[in-house]
Amino acid sequence: MAGEELIYQYAYQYAPMGCAVGAIVYGALASGWVLKLPAGNERMQEIAAAIQEGAKCFHEASVHLYPHRWDSAFRNYYCDTGS
């Protein structure tokens, strides 16, 4: 009986970590596969450039609309406040 409880205890501890490691490995393999694919024809590259430009504009607009969110996120993660 005690052995079964010990097995379940370890399963509850290590199963989520195993899933996380598996997800990271899968993400690395999938991103490597996608990056090896050809960039596409000229039209596809034009569309991709337009999407990137729109995403950049959206990001810049959101930073200007909600500066307090980006400022606090920057301070919390990238600045040493000395406390």
Buried (B, 14 or more C-beta within 10 A) or exposed (E): EEEEEEEEEEEEEEEEEEEEEEEEEEEEEEEEEEEEEEEEEEEEEEEEEEEEEEEEEEEEEEEEEEEEEBEEEEEEEEEEEEE
